[in-house]
């Protein structure tokens, strides 16, 4: 019985089976070659170009594994120099793009390794277009031993042995030595598009200027054949495409009429066929059509997810194949050192979204990952003294938090809860309840009431007299800001001083004056815009009300002012007092940190009586003082939230200080 080796050799002996190393399915469509299809079919070219550009954009970097299973970037070896400059005519990007286009169109591409005494690597790589391959010589069923190529310009045939080329190709079922082009699966779709394009071209050429027919009455003198041909020839020469009278109105005789008609592309589903063609081409290449063509249903979230899927599900297999072929065949062919390998750098795509890239890296390492000098070098700035040390923020605790971005200390989560409790037991933890006093609430409410009363006295007479302009936005914004600023500054300062005393620092009230002024101006503008909106709506309702007891415009506006002076002033005043008490507390912490304090400060959300369900679910949630809670608010009643979440909120906040 033959040995295993003999049986294996017999199985792959080339004299027994004829192997086909060419395409197993034709790439021609209606006498169009793959190259001609790429040059003429816009949908095919769009997908192939998009994928090729996306692959070529990724730098192909060379690495060398070290003894401790680490890796270091290789920039000087023969492999690195060769891939950086494949030949004297192409850059790495151009070479990879050309290779990808050949592979995507034909399903196979050959790369020739040649000596080059002028290059730094001593070698060069050349893509052999698939159209140039005339024949192959078989070695076994899995690949050719030699290839024979001839240029498209009539050059002589070249014999290239196996040790001089590397082959990238798709898999052909039942014939591993062959390959299949994605175009073969698109034959019907491309045929339809070619035929449809030819039809439209002929339509425009023959009758696109005027889709009409000439009707000659039957009761006039009959034409003979010669007269009919003469009229048709003269008409086409004058009014047909390129004629001297093309586009003008023809003057007819013998009672003849022109009756227009049109071909409805909608009825022929032309637009739908274009969409289907795009989807078919995209499906053949495994790509979402919305990545290449805009879709009416596409949203920012879906486009972001599609972009992620491009390199994960769509190009991932192709990139892996290219990497493995280069690592397994090209690198040994050029004598690369053991442990050397190439890899596409996917982080290059993340450079277009710095926030996403920084978030991924920061979450991965669990702490700051760049020194100041590294960041300066990345922005082409010179290094500074002391810039080579990592700066660790005070709120980063090794082992307690996964990363600087994972700053939420949710007491509902066991690991965070245990960490917080253990550290709190070991160290002093004074607590402060951040809540405006009754006096502060009353002062804020009274300030707004007096302002609305003053505003009402000025506006109502103008409405009764039907003045042309009854609202002065600049005046009211200025007056309300001047009314709010003192009370807002007083509340912030009182709570800031209380927090500073708990931390053991001083509170600088002068430092908050400019900020409070800006906040007062912004809050005044928002309140006045709400008032104007309410007044206009009330006046419009009164104007449209045709009943006998309908209120006048002045009465409608007066009712709205009563609402503003009543419970709305209380709600608005409470929101202002809560915001400023919270902000003053946080500002004291910022000032203390600026003065060198290293105390850890946390804030806890305490749900009030009959709290909203969303706020009740947050009860006990604890985060660092400078972070937002899970609902996006800095403090209860924060007006950065929607009114449904902020208005009337009776929740409070408590502060916990952990001594270092």
Secondary structure, 3 states (H helix, E strand, C coil): CCCHHHHHHHHCCCCCCCCCCCECCCCCECCECHHHHHHHCHHHHHHHHHHHHHHHCCCEEEEEECCCCCEEEECCCHHHHHHHCCCCCCCHHHHHHHHHHHHHHHCEEEEEEEECCCCCCCEEEEEECHHHEEEEEEEECCEEEEEEECCCCCCCCEEEEHHHEEEEECCCCCCCCCECCHHHHHHHHHHHHHHHHHHHHHHHHHHCCCCEEEECCCCCCCCCHHHHHHHHHHHHHHHCCCCCCCCCCCCCCCCCEEEECCCCCCCCCHHHHHHHHHHHHHHHCCCCHHHCCCCCCCCHHHHHHHHHHHHHHHCHHHHHHHHHHHHHHHHHHCCCCCCEEEEECCHHHHCCCHHHHHHHHHHHHCCCCCCHHHHHHHCCCCCCCCCCCCCCCCCCCECCECCCCCCEECCCCHHHHHHHHHHHHHCCCCEEEECCCHHHHHHHHHHHHHHHHHHHHHHHHHHHCCCCCCCCHHHHHHHHHHHHHHHHHHHHHHHHHHHHHHHCCCCCHHHHHHHHHHHHHHHHHHHHHHHHHHHHHHHHHHHHCCCCCCCCHHHHHHHHHHHHHHHHHHHHHHHHHHHHHHHHHHHHHHHHHHCCCCCEEEEEEECCCCCCHHHHHCCCCEEECCCCCCCCCCCCCCCCCCHHHHCCCCCEEEEEEECC
